[in-house]
Amino acid sequence: MHVVTEPLTDYLRFELASYARNVQAGEDVRILPVRDGRWPDDVPASDFWLIDSRRLWTMHYATDGAWLGAEPVNEPRRIADACAHRDTAIAQSIPWFEYEPR
């Protein structure tokens, strides 16, 4: 699941193109495009990794976008919230193969 703001930067175009092999290998890569700065109200604008609906890491970035690291989260309520946010984002997303040709 990847939320992307449009118009895409050169780097995002590169990153999205790199998903082709993942999709060919059977991964369900989904894209949620954000157009005209209209971020969905029910999807947080934070970055996290959720593995098997049980393991959560929040990503931290500098103001210039440089990645600062990941923080593991063990609080059950925050993990449940992340699962709900993921499900909400997925419901609004489209498969990569439908988005990629744009």
Secondary structure, 3 states (H helix, E strand, C coil): CEEEECCCCHHHHHHHHCCHHHHHCCCCCEEEEECCCCCCCCCCCCCEEEECCCEEEEEEECCCCCEEEEEEECCHHHHHHHHHHHHHHHHHCEEHHHHCCC
